[in-house]
Amino acid sequence: MKEGTIAVIFDGNFLNPEVSGFFNAMFTGIITHLGTVFSKTKTSLILKTDKDFLTGLEKGTSVAIDGICLTVVTSNKNSFGVNIMSETTDRTNIQYLQSGNLVNLELPTTPNSFLSGHIVQGHIDGTGRLQGIINKNNSYILKFSISNSLTKYVAEKGSIAVNGISLTVIKSVENYFTVGIIPHTWAKTMLHTIKVGNFVNVEVDIVAKYLEKLLPRK
């Protein structure tokens, strides 16, 4: 993928997509920080994280939490909070999060961002379930089961986001796919806490979805 920058700006401002309905927040799938679930209700989530991440937040900022694009509604020197809708809960792994769980965090790209992952919208297509972990040489091979409706968008050597992490698909078959995790990604993301049976958020490559939409149906 070529080096470049991505930004969508309207009248000089980043708009809140939950208010405007206009797609503006883009992520790269390169996780910069981890957060810890402090509390969760049916309508809100509060996370603790590093101070340097919190300095980039203010009310209305978009943030990816385990790959889910959400809007910051509260922020202080120790934590920040977001609102969650029932649709988000039903479609993502937020329904399984508990206090103390680690989550991946990423801020949206800016006009000066370096795109070193792939285009991630923060719009979760569904969940996958970890079926197994194989420690192979200096890496980990993770196998996730997914619904048949998502399999058609997952291509070997293609891009996929798992809990917001930009990864390359190793193998894709009828109802599962595998990805390889290098030691750095394993240590710097929530994946080092994952266990067989856990659910993750999956966002397939946006290009695959648009191609399906544009190609004539038989």
MARNU-578830 format. One record per residue (C-alpha): residue number from 1; residue in one letter; x negated, y negated, z negated. Coordinates in Angstrom, 1 decimal. Each point is the difference from the previous one (the first is absolute). Layout:
BEGIN
<node><pos>NUM</pos><code>A</code><x>X</x><y>Y</y><z>Z</z></node>
...
% end
This chain:
BEGIN
<node><pos>1</pos><code>M</code><x>0.0</x><y>0.0</y><z>0.0</z></node>
<node><pos>2</pos><code>K</code><x>-1.4</x><y>-3.4</y><z>0.9</z></node>
<node><pos>3</pos><code>E</code><x>-0.9</x><y>-2.6</y><z>-2.6</z></node>
<node><pos>4</pos><code>G</code><x>2.6</x><y>-2.7</y><z>-0.3</z></node>
<node><pos>5</pos><code>T</code><x>2.4</x><y>-1.9</y><z>-2.1</z></node>
<node><pos>6</pos><code>I</code><x>3.8</x><y>0.3</y><z>-0.4</z></node>
<node><pos>7</pos><code>A</code><x>2.4</x><y>-2.5</y><z>-1.3</z></node>
<node><pos>8</pos><code>V</code><x>3.6</x><y>-0.9</y><z>0.6</z></node>
<node><pos>9</pos><code>I</code><x>0.8</x><y>-3.6</y><z>-0.9</z></node>
<node><pos>10</pos><code>F</code><x>3.1</x><y>-2.0</y><z>0.4</z></node>
<node><pos>11</pos><code>D</code><x>-0.1</x><y>-3.8</y><z>-0.3</z></node>
<node><pos>12</pos><code>G</code><x>-3.3</x><y>0.4</y><z>-1.7</z></node>
<node><pos>13</pos><code>N</code><x>1.3</x><y>2.1</y><z>-2.8</z></node>
<node><pos>14</pos><code>F</code><x>0.2</x><y>3.7</y><z>-0.9</z></node>
<node><pos>15</pos><code>L</code><x>3.6</x><y>0.7</y><z>-0.4</z></node>
<node><pos>16</pos><code>N</code><x>1.6</x><y>2.4</y><z>-2.6</z></node>
<node><pos>17</pos><code>P</code><x>1.3</x><y>2.9</y><z>2.2</z></node>
<node><pos>18</pos><code>E</code><x>2.6</x><y>0.9</y><z>-2.6</z></node>
<node><pos>19</pos><code>V</code><x>1.5</x><y>-3.4</y><z>0.4</z></node>
<node><pos>20</pos><code>S</code><x>-0.6</x><y>-0.8</y><z>3.7</z></node>
<node><pos>21</pos><code>G</code><x>0.3</x><y>3.5</y><z>1.4</z></node>
<node><pos>22</pos><code>F</code><x>-3.0</x><y>-1.0</y><z>2.2</z></node>
<node><pos>23</pos><code>F</code><x>-3.0</x><y>2.4</y><z>0.0</z></node>
<node><pos>24</pos><code>N</code><x>-3.0</x><y>-1.9</y><z>-1.3</z></node>
<node><pos>25</pos><code>A</code><x>-2.0</x><y>2.0</y><z>-2.4</z></node>
<node><pos>26</pos><code>M</code><x>-2.6</x><y>2.3</y><z>1.5</z></node>
<node><pos>27</pos><code>F</code><x>-2.5</x><y>2.2</y><z>-1.8</z></node>
<node><pos>28</pos><code>T</code><x>-3.0</x><y>2.0</y><z>1.1</z></node>
<node><pos>29</pos><code>G</code><x>0.2</x><y>3.0</y><z>-2.2</z></node>
<node><pos>30</pos><code>I</code><x>-3.3</x><y>-0.8</y><z>-1.7</z></node>
<node><pos>31</pos><code>I</code><x>0.6</x><y>0.2</y><z>-3.7</z></node>
<node><pos>32</pos><code>T</code><x>-1.7</x><y>-2.7</y><z>-2.0</z></node>
<node><pos>33</pos><code>H</code><x>1.3</x><y>0.5</y><z>-3.5</z></node>
<node><pos>34</pos><code>L</code><x>1.9</x><y>2.4</y><z>-2.2</z></node>
<node><pos>35</pos><code>G</code><x>2.9</x><y>-0.9</y><z>-2.3</z></node>
<node><pos>36</pos><code>T</code><x>1.5</x><y>1.8</y><z>-3.0</z></node>
<node><pos>37</pos><code>V</code><x>3.8</x><y>0.3</y><z>-0.5</z></node>
<node><pos>38</pos><code>F</code><x>0.8</x><y>-1.9</y><z>-3.2</z></node>
<node><pos>39</pos><code>S</code><x>3.8</x><y>0.3</y><z>0.1</z></node>
<node><pos>40</pos><code>K</code><x>2.7</x><y>0.9</y><z>2.5</z></node>
<node><pos>41</pos><code>T</code><x>3.8</x><y>-0.5</y><z>0.1</z></node>
<node><pos>42</pos><code>K</code><x>2.5</x><y>0.7</y><z>2.7</z></node>
<node><pos>43</pos><code>T</code><x>-0.6</x><y>-3.5</y><z>1.4</z></node>
<node><pos>44</pos><code>S</code><x>-3.5</x><y>-1.0</y><z>-0.9</z></node>
<node><pos>45</pos><code>L</code><x>-3.6</x><y>1.2</y><z>-0.3</z></node>
<node><pos>46</pos><code>I</code><x>-2.8</x><y>-1.6</y><z>-2.0</z></node>
<node><pos>47</pos><code>L</code><x>-3.6</x><y>0.8</y><z>0.7</z></node>
<node><pos>48</pos><code>K</code><x>-3.3</x><y>-0.8</y><z>-1.8</z></node>
<node><pos>49</pos><code>T</code><x>-3.0</x><y>-0.5</y><z>2.2</z></node>
<node><pos>50</pos><code>D</code><x>-3.4</x><y>-1.8</y><z>0.2</z></node>
<node><pos>51</pos><code>K</code><x>-0.1</x><y>-3.8</y><z>-0.5</z></node>
<node><pos>52</pos><code>D</code><x>-1.7</x><y>-0.6</y><z>3.4</z></node>
<node><pos>53</pos><code>F</code><x>3.0</x><y>1.6</y><z>1.7</z></node>
<node><pos>54</pos><code>L</code><x>2.5</x><y>-2.0</y><z>-2.1</z></node>
<node><pos>55</pos><code>T</code><x>-1.6</x><y>-3.2</y><z>1.1</z></node>
<node><pos>56</pos><code>G</code><x>1.3</x><y>0.6</y><z>3.5</z></node>
<node><pos>57</pos><code>L</code><x>3.5</x><y>0.4</y><z>-1.1</z></node>
<node><pos>58</pos><code>E</code><x>2.8</x><y>-2.5</y><z>-0.5</z></node>
<node><pos>59</pos><code>K</code><x>3.8</x><y>0.2</y><z>0.1</z></node>
<node><pos>60</pos><code>G</code><x>1.1</x><y>0.9</y><z>3.5</z></node>
<node><pos>61</pos><code>T</code><x>-3.3</x><y>1.7</y><z>1.0</z></node>
<node><pos>62</pos><code>S</code><x>0.3</x><y>3.3</y><z>1.8</z></node>
<node><pos>63</pos><code>V</code><x>-1.9</x><y>2.9</y><z>-1.4</z></node>
<node><pos>64</pos><code>A</code><x>-0.3</x><y>3.7</y><z>1.0</z></node>
<node><pos>65</pos><code>I</code><x>0.5</x><y>2.4</y><z>-2.9</z></node>
<node><pos>66</pos><code>D</code><x>-0.8</x><y>3.6</y><z>1.0</z></node>
<node><pos>67</pos><code>G</code><x>0.6</x><y>-1.3</y><z>3.5</z></node>
<node><pos>68</pos><code>I</code><x>3.4</x><y>-1.6</y><z>-0.7</z></node>
<node><pos>69</pos><code>C</code><x>0.3</x><y>-3.7</y><z>1.0</z></node>
<node><pos>70</pos><code>L</code><x>1.6</x><y>-1.7</y><z>-3.0</z></node>
<node><pos>71</pos><code>T</code><x>0.3</x><y>-3.6</y><z>-1.2</z></node>
<node><pos>72</pos><code>V</code><x>-1.6</x><y>-1.4</y><z>-3.1</z></node>
<node><pos>73</pos><code>V</code><x>2.6</x><y>-1.6</y><z>-2.4</z></node>
<node><pos>74</pos><code>T</code><x>-2.1</x><y>-0.4</y><z>-3.1</z></node>
<node><pos>75</pos><code>S</code><x>-3.7</x><y>-0.4</y><z>-0.6</z></node>
<node><pos>76</pos><code>N</code><x>-2.3</x><y>-0.7</y><z>-2.9</z></node>
<node><pos>77</pos><code>K</code><x>-3.7</x><y>0.5</y><z>-1.0</z></node>
<node><pos>78</pos><code>N</code><x>0.6</x><y>3.7</y><z>-0.8</z></node>
<node><pos>79</pos><code>S</code><x>2.8</x><y>1.3</y><z>2.2</z></node>
<node><pos>80</pos><code>F</code><x>2.5</x><y>-0.6</y><z>2.8</z></node>
<node><pos>81</pos><code>G</code><x>3.6</x><y>1.1</y><z>0.7</z></node>
<node><pos>82</pos><code>V</code><x>2.0</x><y>0.8</y><z>3.0</z></node>
<node><pos>83</pos><code>N</code><x>3.7</x><y>0.7</y><z>0.6</z></node>
<node><pos>84</pos><code>I</code><x>1.0</x><y>3.3</y><z>1.6</z></node>
<node><pos>85</pos><code>M</code><x>3.2</x><y>0.9</y><z>1.8</z></node>
<node><pos>86</pos><code>S</code><x>1.8</x><y>3.3</y><z>-0.1</z></node>
<node><pos>87</pos><code>E</code><x>-0.9</x><y>0.6</y><z>3.7</z></node>
<node><pos>88</pos><code>T</code><x>-3.7</x><y>-0.3</y><z>-0.9</z></node>
<node><pos>89</pos><code>T</code><x>0.4</x><y>2.3</y><z>-3.0</z></node>
<node><pos>90</pos><code>D</code><x>1.8</x><y>2.6</y><z>2.1</z></node>
<node><pos>91</pos><code>R</code><x>-2.5</x><y>0.0</y><z>2.9</z></node>
<node><pos>92</pos><code>T</code><x>-3.3</x><y>-0.2</y><z>-1.9</z></node>
<node><pos>93</pos><code>N</code><x>-1.9</x><y>1.5</y><z>-2.9</z></node>
<node><pos>94</pos><code>I</code><x>0.9</x><y>-2.9</y><z>-2.3</z></node>
<node><pos>95</pos><code>Q</code><x>2.7</x><y>2.3</y><z>-1.3</z></node>
<node><pos>96</pos><code>Y</code><x>-2.7</x><y>2.3</y><z>-1.4</z></node>
<node><pos>97</pos><code>L</code><x>-2.3</x><y>-2.7</y><z>-1.5</z></node>
<node><pos>98</pos><code>Q</code><x>-0.5</x><y>-0.1</y><z>-3.8</z></node>
<node><pos>99</pos><code>S</code><x>-1.7</x><y>-2.3</y><z>-2.4</z></node>
<node><pos>100</pos><code>G</code><x>-3.8</x><y>0.6</y><z>0.2</z></node>
<node><pos>101</pos><code>N</code><x>0.0</x><y>1.2</y><z>3.6</z></node>
<node><pos>102</pos><code>L</code><x>-2.6</x><y>-1.5</y><z>2.4</z></node>
<node><pos>103</pos><code>V</code><x>1.1</x><y>-1.6</y><z>3.2</z></node>
<node><pos>104</pos><code>N</code><x>-1.8</x><y>-1.4</y><z>3.1</z></node>
<node><pos>105</pos><code>L</code><x>0.1</x><y>-3.8</y><z>0.5</z></node>
<node><pos>106</pos><code>E</code><x>-0.7</x><y>-2.1</y><z>3.1</z></node>
<node><pos>107</pos><code>L</code><x>0.7</x><y>-3.6</y><z>0.8</z></node>
<node><pos>108</pos><code>P</code><x>1.2</x><y>-0.9</y><z>3.6</z></node>
<node><pos>109</pos><code>T</code><x>-2.4</x><y>-1.0</y><z>2.7</z></node>
<node><pos>110</pos><code>T</code><x>-0.8</x><y>-3.6</y><z>0.5</z></node>
<node><pos>111</pos><code>P</code><x>-1.1</x><y>-1.9</y><z>3.2</z></node>
<node><pos>112</pos><code>N</code><x>-3.6</x><y>0.8</y><z>-1.1</z></node>
<node><pos>113</pos><code>S</code><x>0.5</x><y>3.7</y><z>-0.9</z></node>
<node><pos>114</pos><code>F</code><x>-2.2</x><y>2.7</y><z>1.3</z></node>
<node><pos>115</pos><code>L</code><x>2.1</x><y>2.8</y><z>1.5</z></node>
<node><pos>116</pos><code>S</code><x>-2.0</x><y>3.1</y><z>-1.0</z></node>
<node><pos>117</pos><code>G</code><x>3.0</x><y>2.4</y><z>-0.4</z></node>
<node><pos>118</pos><code>H</code><x>3.1</x><y>0.0</y><z>2.2</z></node>
<node><pos>119</pos><code>I</code><x>3.1</x><y>-2.1</y><z>0.1</z></node>
<node><pos>120</pos><code>V</code><x>2.1</x><y>0.9</y><z>-3.0</z></node>
<node><pos>121</pos><code>Q</code><x>3.4</x><y>-1.7</y><z>-0.5</z></node>
<node><pos>122</pos><code>G</code><x>0.8</x><y>1.2</y><z>-3.5</z></node>
<node><pos>123</pos><code>H</code><x>3.3</x><y>1.5</y><z>1.3</z></node>
<node><pos>124</pos><code>I</code><x>0.0</x><y>3.5</y><z>-1.3</z></node>
<node><pos>125</pos><code>D</code><x>1.4</x><y>2.6</y><z>2.4</z></node>
<node><pos>126</pos><code>G</code><x>0.4</x><y>2.8</y><z>-2.6</z></node>
<node><pos>127</pos><code>T</code><x>-1.8</x><y>2.0</y><z>-2.6</z></node>
<node><pos>128</pos><code>G</code><x>-2.4</x><y>2.8</y><z>0.3</z></node>
<node><pos>129</pos><code>R</code><x>-0.8</x><y>2.6</y><z>-2.7</z></node>
<node><pos>130</pos><code>L</code><x>-3.5</x><y>1.2</y><z>-0.8</z></node>
<node><pos>131</pos><code>Q</code><x>-0.3</x><y>3.7</y><z>0.8</z></node>
<node><pos>132</pos><code>G</code><x>-3.7</x><y>0.5</y><z>-0.7</z></node>
<node><pos>133</pos><code>I</code><x>-3.5</x><y>-1.4</y><z>-0.4</z></node>
<node><pos>134</pos><code>I</code><x>-3.1</x><y>1.6</y><z>1.4</z></node>
<node><pos>135</pos><code>N</code><x>-3.4</x><y>-1.3</y><z>-1.0</z></node>
<node><pos>136</pos><code>K</code><x>-2.1</x><y>0.4</y><z>3.1</z></node>
<node><pos>137</pos><code>N</code><x>-3.7</x><y>-1.1</y><z>-0.1</z></node>
<node><pos>138</pos><code>N</code><x>0.1</x><y>-3.6</y><z>-1.1</z></node>
<node><pos>139</pos><code>S</code><x>3.7</x><y>-0.6</y><z>0.8</z></node>
<node><pos>140</pos><code>Y</code><x>3.5</x><y>1.0</y><z>-0.9</z></node>
<node><pos>141</pos><code>I</code><x>2.6</x><y>1.4</y><z>2.5</z></node>
<node><pos>142</pos><code>L</code><x>3.5</x><y>-0.8</y><z>-1.1</z></node>
<node><pos>143</pos><code>K</code><x>3.1</x><y>1.7</y><z>1.4</z></node>
<node><pos>144</pos><code>F</code><x>3.3</x><y>-1.7</y><z>-0.2</z></node>
<node><pos>145</pos><code>S</code><x>3.4</x><y>1.3</y><z>1.0</z></node>
<node><pos>146</pos><code>I</code><x>2.4</x><y>-2.4</y><z>1.7</z></node>
<node><pos>147</pos><code>S</code><x>3.5</x><y>0.2</y><z>1.6</z></node>
<node><pos>148</pos><code>N</code><x>0.3</x><y>1.2</y><z>3.6</z></node>
<node><pos>149</pos><code>S</code><x>1.4</x><y>-3.4</y><z>0.9</z></node>
<node><pos>150</pos><code>L</code><x>-3.4</x><y>-1.6</y><z>-0.7</z></node>
<node><pos>151</pos><code>T</code><x>-2.2</x><y>2.7</y><z>1.5</z></node>
<node><pos>152</pos><code>K</code><x>0.5</x><y>-1.3</y><z>3.5</z></node>
<node><pos>153</pos><code>Y</code><x>-1.7</x><y>-3.2</y><z>-0.9</z></node>
<node><pos>154</pos><code>V</code><x>-3.1</x><y>1.6</y><z>-1.4</z></node>
<node><pos>155</pos><code>A</code><x>-2.8</x><y>0.8</y><z>2.4</z></node>
<node><pos>156</pos><code>E</code><x>-3.3</x><y>1.7</y><z>-0.5</z></node>
<node><pos>157</pos><code>K</code><x>-2.8</x><y>-2.7</y><z>-0.2</z></node>
<node><pos>158</pos><code>G</code><x>2.8</x><y>-2.6</y><z>-0.3</z></node>
<node><pos>159</pos><code>S</code><x>0.4</x><y>-2.5</y><z>-2.8</z></node>
<node><pos>160</pos><code>I</code><x>2.3</x><y>0.4</y><z>-3.0</z></node>
<node><pos>161</pos><code>A</code><x>0.4</x><y>-1.8</y><z>-3.3</z></node>
<node><pos>162</pos><code>V</code><x>0.3</x><y>2.1</y><z>-3.2</z></node>
<node><pos>163</pos><code>N</code><x>0.9</x><y>-2.1</y><z>-3.0</z></node>
<node><pos>164</pos><code>G</code><x>-1.2</x><y>-2.9</y><z>2.0</z></node>
<node><pos>165</pos><code>I</code><x>-3.4</x><y>1.5</y><z>0.9</z></node>
<node><pos>166</pos><code>S</code><x>-1.0</x><y>-0.1</y><z>3.6</z></node>
<node><pos>167</pos><code>L</code><x>-1.0</x><y>3.6</y><z>0.9</z></node>
<node><pos>168</pos><code>T</code><x>-0.7</x><y>2.1</y><z>3.1</z></node>
<node><pos>169</pos><code>V</code><x>2.1</x><y>3.1</y><z>0.6</z></node>
<node><pos>170</pos><code>I</code><x>-2.0</x><y>3.2</y><z>0.2</z></node>
<node><pos>171</pos><code>K</code><x>2.7</x><y>2.4</y><z>0.8</z></node>
<node><pos>172</pos><code>S</code><x>3.7</x><y>-0.4</y><z>0.7</z></node>
<node><pos>173</pos><code>V</code><x>2.5</x><y>2.9</y><z>0.4</z></node>
<node><pos>174</pos><code>E</code><x>3.7</x><y>0.5</y><z>-0.4</z></node>
<node><pos>175</pos><code>N</code><x>0.5</x><y>-1.3</y><z>-3.5</z></node>
<node><pos>176</pos><code>Y</code><x>-3.3</x><y>-0.9</y><z>-1.5</z></node>
<node><pos>177</pos><code>F</code><x>-3.2</x><y>-1.9</y><z>0.7</z></node>
<node><pos>178</pos><code>T</code><x>-3.5</x><y>-0.2</y><z>-1.4</z></node>
<node><pos>179</pos><code>V</code><x>-2.4</x><y>-2.9</y><z>-0.6</z></node>
<node><pos>180</pos><code>G</code><x>-3.6</x><y>-0.2</y><z>-1.2</z></node>
<node><pos>181</pos><code>I</code><x>-1.1</x><y>-2.1</y><z>-2.9</z></node>
<node><pos>182</pos><code>I</code><x>-3.6</x><y>-1.2</y><z>-0.5</z></node>
<node><pos>183</pos><code>P</code><x>-1.3</x><y>-0.4</y><z>-3.5</z></node>
<node><pos>184</pos><code>H</code><x>0.2</x><y>-3.8</y><z>0.0</z></node>
<node><pos>185</pos><code>T</code><x>3.7</x><y>0.1</y><z>0.9</z></node>
<node><pos>186</pos><code>W</code><x>0.6</x><y>2.8</y><z>-2.5</z></node>
<node><pos>187</pos><code>A</code><x>-1.5</x><y>-2.0</y><z>-2.8</z></node>
<node><pos>188</pos><code>K</code><x>1.3</x><y>-3.5</y><z>0.9</z></node>
<node><pos>189</pos><code>T</code><x>3.6</x><y>0.9</y><z>0.5</z></node>
<node><pos>190</pos><code>M</code><x>2.7</x><y>1.8</y><z>-2.0</z></node>
<node><pos>191</pos><code>L</code><x>-0.7</x><y>3.2</y><z>1.9</z></node>
<node><pos>192</pos><code>H</code><x>-2.4</x><y>1.2</y><z>-2.7</z></node>
<node><pos>193</pos><code>T</code><x>3.0</x><y>0.3</y><z>-2.3</z></node>
<node><pos>194</pos><code>I</code><x>2.3</x><y>1.9</y><z>2.5</z></node>
<node><pos>195</pos><code>K</code><x>1.2</x><y>3.5</y><z>-0.7</z></node>
<node><pos>196</pos><code>V</code><x>1.6</x><y>2.7</y><z>2.1</z></node>
<node><pos>197</pos><code>G</code><x>3.7</x><y>-0.7</y><z>0.1</z></node>
<node><pos>198</pos><code>N</code><x>-0.3</x><y>-3.7</y><z>-0.3</z></node>
<node><pos>199</pos><code>F</code><x>1.8</x><y>-2.2</y><z>2.6</z></node>
<node><pos>200</pos><code>V</code><x>-1.7</x><y>-2.7</y><z>2.0</z></node>
<node><pos>201</pos><code>N</code><x>1.3</x><y>-2.8</y><z>2.3</z></node>
<node><pos>202</pos><code>V</code><x>-0.5</x><y>0.6</y><z>3.7</z></node>
<node><pos>203</pos><code>E</code><x>0.0</x><y>-2.7</y><z>2.7</z></node>
<node><pos>204</pos><code>V</code><x>-0.6</x><y>1.4</y><z>3.5</z></node>
<node><pos>205</pos><code>D</code><x>-1.8</x><y>-2.0</y><z>2.7</z></node>
<node><pos>206</pos><code>I</code><x>2.2</x><y>-2.9</y><z>1.2</z></node>
<node><pos>207</pos><code>V</code><x>-1.1</x><y>0.6</y><z>3.6</z></node>
<node><pos>208</pos><code>A</code><x>1.6</x><y>3.5</y><z>0.0</z></node>
<node><pos>209</pos><code>K</code><x>3.4</x><y>-1.5</y><z>-1.1</z></node>
<node><pos>210</pos><code>Y</code><x>0.0</x><y>-2.7</y><z>2.5</z></node>
<node><pos>211</pos><code>L</code><x>-1.0</x><y>2.3</y><z>2.8</z></node>
<node><pos>212</pos><code>E</code><x>3.0</x><y>2.2</y><z>-0.8</z></node>
<node><pos>213</pos><code>K</code><x>2.2</x><y>-3.0</y><z>0.0</z></node>
<node><pos>214</pos><code>L</code><x>-1.2</x><y>-1.2</y><z>3.4</z></node>
<node><pos>215</pos><code>L</code><x>-0.2</x><y>3.3</y><z>1.9</z></node>
<node><pos>216</pos><code>P</code><x>3.2</x><y>1.0</y><z>1.8</z></node>
<node><pos>217</pos><code>R</code><x>1.9</x><y>2.7</y><z>-1.6</z></node>
<node><pos>218</pos><code>K</code><x>0.8</x><y>3.1</y><z>2.1</z></node>
% end
